[in-house]
Amino acid sequence: MRHIRLVVEYDGTTLCGWQRQDNGPTVQQHLEETLAKLLQHEVRVTGASRTDSGVHARGQVAMFSTEKPIALHGIRRGLNSLLPDTIAIRDVAEVGPDFHPRHSATGKHYRYTILNGPNRSPLWRHRAWHVAERLDREAMREGAAHLLGEHDFAAFRAAGCTAQTTMRRIDAIDLTELPDELLAIDVRGNAFLRNMVRIVAGTLADVGLGRLTPAQVGEILRSKDRTKGGRTAPAHGLTLVEVRYDGRRVSSDPP
């Protein structure tokens, strides 16, 4: 049996997230149905991150198994010719039977993008959260510092989160100015709870708007109470940039 790892890019605007469900098309569904056509047998695809409806990915990692002897480049080309234009395969590799996209991951990098200017942008309406009022970057960085390290992030998870433990580690939160009034919040850590990065981004935006002080971010974290935290930023501003395994990237693309 061969175990094949994929690096997947997708625009989540019209997709109902990663995980297969009954209420609309998902990335997992498209991959499984397309692989079934390509390989001529049913396929189960496992992903590294269960991204929500509207969330995008540049480096989602997925895996499936097959006994078919199709070359790796043939799998990539075949998938890219059959998948909808919202989903593409960036890299394909054969891995060992012990590899699991989620359980083997040692780190993830998400980027949350904010359009911070008075005018809305049709070009960025599906990729960035429009915040018209000027955000105080330094206050946001000060607030973000309270989240670094290993903590109980119970106050930064969605109500429907089913994780057995809320202990997580954030290694870095970087705010970067981009052209066209865009502000990127890059969050890197070992793993994330449901909606955790969106809640981090929403809370930091509230700090940037003066609705919360930087010190209150630490108080929210220590409270372990979601109701005391900031808002959940909209899904469409979030992108899964990459997944790491023992500190190594899974493709040769630059960071």
C-alpha positions in Angstrom: 0.0 0.0 0.0 1.3 3.4 -0.9 0.7 6.5 1.3 0.6 9.7 -0.7 1.0 13.2 0.9 -0.5 16.3 -0.9 0.1 20.0 -0.3 -3.1 21.7 -1.2 -4.0 25.3 -2.0 -7.5 26.5 -2.1 -9.7 29.6 -2.1 -12.3 28.9 0.5 -14.8 31.6 -0.6 -17.4 29.2 -2.1 -16.4 26.2 0.0 -17.9 25.0 3.2 -14.6 24.3 4.8 -12.3 21.3 4.7 -14.4 18.5 6.3 -17.0 16.7 4.2 -20.5 17.6 5.2 -24.1 17.6 3.9 -24.7 21.3 3.5 -22.3 22.2 0.7 -19.1 21.4 -1.2 -15.9 21.0 0.8 -12.2 20.5 0.0 -12.2 17.0 1.4 -15.2 16.0 -0.7 -13.7 17.4 -3.9 -10.4 15.6 -3.3 -12.0 12.3 -2.5 -14.4 12.4 -5.5 -11.6 13.5 -7.9 -9.2 10.9 -6.6 -11.9 8.2 -7.0 -12.2 9.1 -10.7 -8.4 9.2 -11.1 -7.6 6.0 -9.3 -10.9 4.0 -9.9 -11.5 3.2 -6.3 -12.9 4.9 -3.2 -10.5 7.1 -1.4 -10.4 8.5 2.1 -8.4 11.8 2.4 -7.2 13.0 5.8 -6.2 16.6 6.4 -3.8 18.5 8.8 -6.3 21.2 9.6 -10.1 21.3 9.5 -10.4 24.8 8.2 -13.9 26.4 8.4 -16.1 27.7 5.7 -14.6 30.7 4.0 -11.0 30.1 5.2 -8.3 29.7 2.6 -5.1 27.7 2.5 -1.7 27.9 0.8 -0.2 24.9 2.5 -2.9 22.5 3.7 -1.4 19.0 4.0 -3.5 15.9 3.2 -2.9 12.2 2.7 -4.5 9.2 1.0 -3.6 5.6 0.4 -3.7 3.6 -2.8 -2.2 0.5 -4.4 -2.3 2.0 -7.9 1.2 2.5 -9.4 0.6 5.9 -10.9 3.6 8.2 -10.8 3.6 11.1 -8.4 3.7 13.7 -11.2 0.8 11.9 -12.8 -1.2 12.2 -9.6 -0.5 15.9 -9.4 -1.3 16.6 -13.0 -4.4 14.4 -13.0 -5.8 16.1 -9.9 -5.1 19.6 -11.1 -6.8 18.8 -14.4 -9.9 17.5 -12.7 -10.3 19.6 -9.5 -12.4 22.8 -9.6 -10.4 26.0 -10.1 -10.8 26.8 -6.4 -8.5 23.9 -5.4 -5.0 23.0 -6.6 -2.3 20.5 -5.7 1.1 22.2 -5.1 3.2 19.1 -4.2 2.9 15.3 -4.1 5.2 12.9 -2.2 5.2 9.3 -1.0 5.4 9.0 2.8 5.8 6.2 5.3 2.8 4.4 7.0 3.5 6.2 10.3 2.9 9.6 8.8 -0.4 11.4 9.7 -1.1 14.9 8.4 -2.5 16.1 11.8 -1.0 13.9 14.4 2.5 14.1 13.0 2.5 17.9 12.6 4.8 19.8 14.9 3.8 23.3 14.0 1.4 25.4 11.9 1.5 28.9 10.5 -1.7 30.9 9.9 -1.9 34.5 8.4 -4.8 36.8 9.2 -5.1 39.7 6.8 -6.8 43.0 7.6 -7.5 45.8 5.1 -7.0 48.8 7.4 -8.1 51.9 5.5 -11.2 54.0 5.0 -12.2 52.5 1.6 -13.4 48.9 1.0 -11.7 46.9 -1.7 -13.6 44.7 -4.2 -10.3 42.9 -5.0 -9.7 42.0 -1.3 -13.3 41.5 -0.2 -12.9 37.7 0.1 -9.3 37.7 1.4 -9.1 40.4 4.0 -11.3 41.8 6.9 -12.0 45.5 6.2 -11.4 47.6 9.4 -11.9 51.3 8.4 -10.6 52.9 11.6 -6.8 53.1 12.0 -5.4 50.3 14.2 -2.7 51.1 16.7 0.0 48.6 15.7 2.2 49.1 18.7 -0.7 48.4 21.1 -1.5 45.3 19.2 2.1 44.0 19.4 2.1 44.7 23.1 -1.2 42.8 23.5 0.1 39.9 21.4 3.2 39.5 23.7 0.8 38.2 26.4 -0.1 35.2 24.2 3.4 34.0 23.5 4.4 30.7 25.1 2.4 27.7 26.3 -0.9 28.5 28.0 -4.4 27.4 28.5 -6.2 29.0 25.6 -9.8 28.2 26.7 -10.7 31.9 26.4 -9.6 31.7 22.7 -11.7 28.8 21.4 -15.1 28.5 19.8 -18.0 27.2 21.8 -18.2 24.1 19.6 -14.6 23.2 20.1 -14.2 19.5 21.0 -10.5 19.5 21.8 -9.7 17.3 24.8 -7.1 19.8 26.1 -7.0 23.6 25.7 -3.2 23.8 26.3 -1.5 25.2 23.2 1.8 27.0 22.4 2.2 30.1 20.4 5.7 30.6 19.2 5.4 34.0 17.4 2.8 36.6 16.5 4.1 39.0 13.9 2.4 42.1 12.5 3.6 43.1 9.0 2.6 46.1 6.9 1.8 45.1 3.3 1.0 47.3 0.3 -2.5 48.6 -0.3 -3.2 49.3 3.4 -3.0 45.6 4.3 -1.9 44.4 7.7 -0.8 40.8 8.1 -1.0 39.0 11.5 1.2 35.9 11.3 0.6 33.4 14.0 2.9 30.4 14.5 2.4 27.6 17.1 2.4 23.9 17.7 -1.4 23.6 17.2 -4.6 25.6 17.4 -8.1 25.3 18.8 -11.2 25.8 16.7 -11.4 29.5 15.7 -8.3 30.3 17.9 -6.4 32.3 15.4 -9.6 34.2 14.4 -10.3 35.1 18.0 -6.6 36.1 18.5 -7.0 38.4 15.5 -10.3 39.8 16.6 -9.0 40.5 20.1 -5.9 42.2 18.8 -8.0 44.3 16.5 -10.1 45.3 19.5 -6.8 46.4 21.2 -5.8 48.3 18.1 -9.2 50.1 18.2 -8.8 51.0 21.9 -11.7 48.8 22.9 -9.3 46.7 25.0 -6.0 47.5 26.6 -2.9 45.4 25.8 -2.9 44.3 29.5 -6.4 43.0 29.2 -5.3 40.4 26.6 -3.3 38.7 29.5 -6.3 39.0 31.8 -8.6 37.4 29.2 -6.1 34.5 28.7 -5.9 33.9 32.5 -9.6 34.0 32.8 -10.1 30.9 30.6 -13.5 32.4 29.8 -14.4 33.0 26.2 -17.1 35.5 27.1 -14.5 37.9 28.4 -12.5 37.9 25.1 -12.6 40.0 22.0 -14.6 39.3 18.9 -14.0 36.4 16.4 -12.6 37.9 13.2 -14.4 36.9 10.0 -13.3 33.7 8.4 -12.4 35.1 5.0 -9.3 36.9 6.3 -7.7 33.7 7.4 -5.2 31.6 5.4 -3.4 28.4 6.5 0.1 29.2 5.2 2.0 26.0 6.0 2.2 22.9 8.3 5.6 21.8 9.7 6.8 18.4 10.6 9.8 18.3 13.0 10.6 21.8 11.9 10.7 20.9 8.2 8.5 22.3 5.5 6.7 19.7 3.4 7.5 21.3 0.0 10.4 23.2 -1.6 8.5 26.4 -2.0 9.9 29.5 -0.2 8.2 30.5 3.1 
